[in-house]
Amino acid sequence: MAEGVKPRVKVPKSVSAGETITIKTLISHQMESGQRKDSDGNVIPRSIINRFVVDFNGENVIDVTLEPAISTNPYFEFEATVPEAGEFHFTWYDDDGSVYETVQEVAVN
């Protein structure tokens, strides 16, 4: 597991039914491409977030495959329509098999 990995998301706490909202996510991760060498000349192993998935009440909202050219601390901003109250489930998958998850609830007013 990469050290210091911290997912952060920004989702409105309450919305109107059918409203389109903007969701912002950031995950603190070094995103090592596997092409650099350390001070001893050894290749630093690849370590990237390779997939990002968001579901709302069990239905997929976004599913992104990331490649080594993605910068450190990947940031995503996207829109989603909220038909009802529920939960956004955010999942980041790491090359080393680690999975980072967080959940945000949304109420409908």
C-alpha positions in Angstrom: 0.0 0.0 0.0 1.3 3.4 -0.9 2.0 5.7 2.0 0.0 8.9 2.8 -2.8 8.1 0.4 -5.9 10.1 1.3 -9.1 10.3 -0.8 -11.1 13.5 -0.6 -14.5 14.3 -2.1 -16.8 17.3 -2.2 -20.5 16.5 -2.7 -23.5 18.7 -1.7 -25.2 17.4 1.4 -28.7 18.0 0.1 -30.2 18.6 -3.4 -33.5 18.7 -5.2 -34.7 15.5 -6.8 -33.4 15.4 -10.4 -30.8 18.1 -9.8 -27.5 17.9 -11.6 -24.6 18.5 -9.2 -20.9 19.0 -9.5 -18.7 16.5 -7.7 -15.0 17.1 -7.0 -12.5 14.4 -6.0 -8.8 14.4 -5.2 -6.6 11.5 -4.0 -3.2 12.2 -2.5 -0.9 9.7 -4.3 2.6 10.0 -5.7 1.7 8.3 -9.0 5.1 6.8 -9.8 5.3 5.9 -13.5 8.0 3.2 -13.1 10.3 5.0 -15.5 12.4 7.0 -13.0 15.5 5.9 -11.1 16.5 6.5 -7.5 19.9 8.0 -6.4 21.5 4.5 -6.7 20.3 4.0 -10.3 17.6 1.5 -9.5 14.3 1.8 -11.2 11.5 3.0 -8.9 8.6 0.5 -9.2 5.4 1.7 -10.9 2.8 2.7 -8.4 -0.3 4.4 -9.8 -4.0 4.7 -9.2 -5.1 2.7 -12.3 -8.9 2.9 -12.0 -11.5 5.3 -10.5 -15.1 4.3 -10.1 -18.1 6.1 -8.7 -21.5 4.5 -8.1 -24.8 6.0 -6.8 -27.1 3.7 -5.0 -25.4 0.7 -6.8 -25.6 2.2 -10.3 -22.4 3.3 -12.1 -21.9 7.0 -12.6 -18.3 7.1 -13.8 -15.6 4.4 -14.5 -12.1 5.8 -15.5 -9.0 3.9 -16.4 -5.8 5.9 -15.6 -2.4 5.5 -17.3 1.1 6.3 -16.0 1.1 9.8 -17.6 -1.5 11.0 -15.0 0.0 13.5 -12.6 0.6 13.2 -8.8 -2.6 13.6 -6.8 -5.3 12.9 -9.5 -8.2 15.3 -9.4 -11.6 14.6 -11.1 -14.5 17.0 -11.4 -17.7 15.8 -13.0 -21.5 16.2 -13.0 -24.1 13.7 -11.9 -27.9 13.8 -11.7 -29.4 12.9 -8.3 -32.8 11.3 -8.8 -33.3 10.4 -5.2 -31.6 10.4 -1.8 -28.8 8.0 -1.5 -25.0 7.3 -1.4 -22.2 8.0 -3.7 -19.5 5.3 -3.3 -16.0 6.4 -4.5 -13.4 3.7 -5.2 -9.7 4.1 -6.3 -7.7 1.1 -7.3 -3.9 1.0 -6.9 -1.4 -1.1 -8.9 -0.3 -2.8 -5.7 -3.8 -4.2 -5.1 -4.8 -1.6 -2.6 -8.3 -0.2 -2.8 -9.2 3.2 -1.3 -12.9 3.9 -0.7 -15.1 6.6 0.7 -18.9 7.2 0.8 -20.9 10.4 0.8 -24.6 10.6 1.5 -26.9 13.0 -0.3 -30.3 14.0 1.0 -33.2 15.2 -1.2 -35.1 18.2 0.0 
